[in-house]
Amino acid sequence: MKQKYNLVGIDGNAYSVMGYVIQAMKRERFSKSEIDDYQADAMSGDYNHLLSVSAEMIDKCNNKL
């Protein structure tokens, strides 16, 4: 099954990754609180933590379909 959202191929800049994930969350109608929680968690560690948290959130966005 083809996924609607995928981090592969997007700009690897941390802000670009977060921006992509936040836009996906908005399209899938996550609440502002959920978006704020994602952003705080993503920014709470190093770049690898950001990628891990972002990949998990993209999976959640894809499973909301």
N, CA and C atoms as an extended XYZ file, in Angstrom:
195
Properties=species:S:1:pos:R:3:atomname:S:1:resname:S:1:resid:I:1 pbc="F F F"
N         0.849       -1.189        0.000 N   MET     1
C         0.000        0.000        0.000 CA  MET     1
C         0.892        1.250        0.000 C   MET     1
N         0.617        2.165       -0.891 N   LYS     2
C         1.379        3.404       -0.983 CA  LYS     2
C         0.968        4.337        0.155 C   LYS     2
N         1.981        4.911        0.800 N   GLN     3
C         1.708        5.824        1.898 CA  GLN     3
C         1.560        7.249        1.381 C   GLN     3
N         0.673        7.985        2.016 N   LYS     4
C         0.409        9.368        1.625 CA  LYS     4
C         1.574       10.281        1.994 C   LYS     4
N         2.196       10.025        3.136 N   TYR     5
C         3.293       10.865        3.630 CA  TYR     5
C         4.551       10.015        3.790 C   TYR     5
N         5.704       10.616        3.455 N   ASN     6
C         6.966        9.904        3.519 CA  ASN     6
C         8.090       10.918        3.694 C   ASN     6
N         8.998       10.647        4.608 N   LEU     7
C        10.116       11.560        4.846 CA  LEU     7
C        11.227       11.403        3.808 C   LEU     7
N        11.211       10.306        3.068 N   VAL     8
C        12.252       10.075        2.066 CA  VAL     8
C        12.107       11.110        0.952 C   VAL     8
N        13.216       11.767        0.639 N   GLY     9
C        13.218       12.719       -0.460 CA  GLY     9
C        12.959       14.163       -0.068 C   GLY     9
N        12.607       14.422        1.196 N   ILE    10
C        12.414       15.816        1.589 CA  ILE    10
C        13.743       16.382        2.063 C   ILE    10
N        13.844       17.688        2.101 N   ASP    11
C        15.053       18.373        2.579 CA  ASP    11
C        15.369       17.894        3.992 C   ASP    11
N        16.618       17.543        4.250 N   GLY    12
C        17.013       16.996        5.540 CA  GLY    12
C        17.214       18.016        6.646 C   GLY    12
N        17.046       19.295        6.336 N   ASN    13
C        17.157       20.334        7.352 CA  ASN    13
C        16.114       20.080        8.439 C   ASN    13
N        16.507       20.226        9.702 N   ALA    14
C        15.607       19.930       10.819 CA  ALA    14
C        14.295       20.712       10.725 C   ALA    14
N        14.375       21.980       10.368 N   TYR    15
C        13.148       22.788       10.274 CA  TYR    15
C        12.279       22.343        9.106 C   TYR    15
N        12.896       21.887        8.041 N   SER    16
C        12.124       21.365        6.903 CA  SER    16
C        11.400       20.086        7.285 C   SER    16
N        12.085       19.218        8.012 N   VAL    17
C        11.467       17.965        8.462 CA  VAL    17
C        10.274       18.273        9.362 C   VAL    17
N        10.478       19.144       10.355 N   MET    18
C         9.374       19.497       11.258 CA  MET    18
C         8.231       20.160       10.494 C   MET    18
N         8.558       21.039        9.572 N   GLY    19
C         7.526       21.703        8.782 CA  GLY    19
C         6.698       20.720        7.978 C   GLY    19
N         7.358       19.744        7.376 N   TYR    20
C         6.659       18.723        6.593 CA  TYR    20
C         5.719       17.919        7.487 C   TYR    20
N         6.222       17.501        8.642 N   VAL    21
C         5.411       16.694        9.560 CA  VAL    21
C         4.229       17.511       10.088 C   VAL    21
N         4.466       18.751       10.439 N   ILE    22
C         3.380       19.597       10.949 CA  ILE    22
C         2.312       19.802        9.881 C   ILE    22
N         2.708       20.013        8.640 N   GLN    23
C         1.730       20.161        7.559 CA  GLN    23
C         0.921       18.876        7.392 C   GLN    23
N         1.583       17.730        7.468 N   ALA    24
C         0.874       16.445        7.378 CA  ALA    24
C        -0.118       16.304        8.530 C   ALA    24
N         0.303       16.697        9.725 N   MET    25
C        -0.589       16.615       10.888 CA  MET    25
C        -1.800       17.524       10.717 C   MET    25
N        -1.574       18.720       10.185 N   LYS    26
C        -2.695       19.641        9.953 CA  LYS    26
C        -3.662       19.066        8.928 C   LYS    26
N        -3.128       18.475        7.853 N   ARG    27
C        -3.991       17.885        6.820 CA  ARG    27
C        -4.817       16.731        7.376 C   ARG    27
N        -4.244       16.014        8.335 N   GLU    28
C        -4.951       14.883        8.935 CA  GLU    28
C        -5.748       15.281       10.178 C   GLU    28
N        -5.844       16.567       10.395 N   ARG    29
C        -6.673       17.154       11.454 CA  ARG    29
C        -6.276       16.755       12.870 C   ARG    29
N        -4.964       16.722       13.124 N   PHE    30
C        -4.501       16.576       14.497 CA  PHE    30
C        -4.785       17.890       15.216 C   PHE    30
N        -4.997       17.823       16.513 N   SER    31
C        -5.298       19.031       17.283 CA  SER    31
C        -4.041       19.891       17.441 C   SER    31
N        -4.255       21.162       17.762 N   LYS    32
C        -3.129       22.069       18.001 CA  LYS    32
C        -2.268       21.543       19.143 C   LYS    32
N        -2.895       20.983       20.151 N   SER    33
C        -2.170       20.420       21.285 CA  SER    33
C        -1.271       19.260       20.844 C   SER    33
N        -1.777       18.394       19.983 N   GLU    34
C        -0.975       17.272       19.483 CA  GLU    34
C         0.201       17.772       18.644 C   GLU    34
N        -0.043       18.796       17.850 N   ILE    35
C         1.025       19.384       17.036 CA  ILE    35
C         2.076       20.022       17.931 C   ILE    35
N         1.642       20.762       18.938 N   ASP    36
C         2.572       21.389       19.874 CA  ASP    36
C         3.390       20.340       20.624 C   ASP    36
N         2.744       19.233       21.014 N   ASP    37
C         3.450       18.157       21.713 CA  ASP    37
C         4.508       17.524       20.804 C   ASP    37
N         4.139       17.291       19.537 N   TYR    38
C         5.112       16.743       18.585 CA  TYR    38
C         6.312       17.678       18.467 C   TYR    38
N         6.038       18.959       18.272 N   GLN    39
C         7.114       19.927       18.060 CA  GLN    39
C         8.039       20.005       19.278 C   GLN    39
N         7.470       20.015       20.472 N   ALA    40
C         8.278       20.076       21.693 CA  ALA    40
C         9.138       18.815       21.829 C   ALA    40
N         8.551       17.656       21.557 N   ASP    41
C         9.295       16.403       21.648 CA  ASP    41
C        10.402       16.355       20.598 C   ASP    41
N        10.093       16.755       19.374 N   ALA    42
C        11.078       16.730       18.289 CA  ALA    42
C        12.273       17.621       18.588 C   ALA    42
N        12.030       18.724       19.261 N   MET    43
C        13.099       19.682       19.553 CA  MET    43
C        13.821       19.384       20.869 C   MET    43
N        13.410       18.346       21.574 N   SER    44
C        13.967       18.079       22.905 CA  SER    44
C        15.268       17.280       22.898 C   SER    44
N        15.710       16.866       21.729 N   GLY    45
C        16.933       16.066       21.673 CA  GLY    45
C        17.787       16.445       20.489 C   GLY    45
N        18.627       15.515       20.081 N   ASP    46
C        19.496       15.758       18.935 CA  ASP    46
C        18.773       15.461       17.615 C   ASP    46
N        19.511       15.575       16.522 N   TYR    47
C        18.933       15.387       15.187 CA  TYR    47
C        18.359       13.980       15.011 C   TYR    47
N        19.043       12.975       15.542 N   ASN    48
C        18.535       11.598       15.431 CA  ASN    48
C        17.208       11.440       16.171 C   ASN    48
N        17.066       12.108       17.305 N   HIS    49
C        15.802       12.073       18.051 CA  HIS    49
C        14.700       12.729       17.215 C   HIS    49
N        15.015       13.855       16.600 N   LEU    50
C        14.052       14.550       15.736 CA  LEU    50
C        13.571       13.618       14.625 C   LEU    50
N        14.495       12.922       13.983 N   LEU    51
C        14.115       12.011       12.893 CA  LEU    51
C        13.261       10.857       13.398 C   LEU    51
N        13.607       10.318       14.551 N   SER    52
C        12.848        9.212       15.122 CA  SER    52
C        11.413        9.628       15.461 C   SER    52
N        11.285       10.750       16.150 N   VAL    53
C         9.968       11.268       16.536 CA  VAL    53
C         9.148       11.608       15.277 C   VAL    53
N         9.809       12.181       14.288 N   SER    54
C         9.123       12.577       13.053 CA  SER    54
C         8.645       11.348       12.279 C   SER    54
N         9.476       10.313       12.216 N   ALA    55
C         9.079        9.083       11.516 CA  ALA    55
C         7.877        8.437       12.198 C   ALA    55
N         7.870        8.436       13.524 N   GLU    56
C         6.730        7.889       14.263 CA  GLU    56
C         5.454        8.685       13.960 C   GLU    56
N         5.580       10.001       13.907 N   MET    57
C         4.405       10.830       13.646 CA  MET    57
C         3.906       10.648       12.217 C   MET    57
N         4.817       10.504       11.269 N   ILE    58
C         4.413       10.261        9.878 CA  ILE    58
C         3.652        8.942        9.794 C   ILE    58
N         4.097        7.923       10.541 N   ASP    59
C         3.353        6.646       10.585 CA  ASP    59
C         1.945        6.877       11.111 C   ASP    59
N         1.814        7.690       12.156 N   LYS    60
C         0.482        7.996       12.707 CA  LYS    60
C        -0.378        8.727       11.679 C   LYS    60
N         0.217        9.645       10.939 N   CYS    61
C        -0.518       10.371        9.897 CA  CYS    61
C        -0.995        9.404        8.818 C   CYS    61
N        -0.140        8.483        8.423 N   ASN    62
C        -0.498        7.526        7.388 CA  ASN    62
C        -1.562        6.538        7.873 C   ASN    62
N        -1.546        6.231        9.148 N   ASN    63
C        -2.536        5.278        9.692 CA  ASN    63
C        -3.888        5.930        9.953 C   ASN    63
N        -3.958        7.248        9.880 N   LYS    64
C        -5.227        7.957       10.091 CA  LYS    64
C        -6.094        7.913        8.837 C   LYS    64
N        -5.519        7.453        7.738 N   LEU    65
C        -6.242        7.428        6.449 CA  LEU    65
C        -7.450        6.525        6.517 C   LEU    65
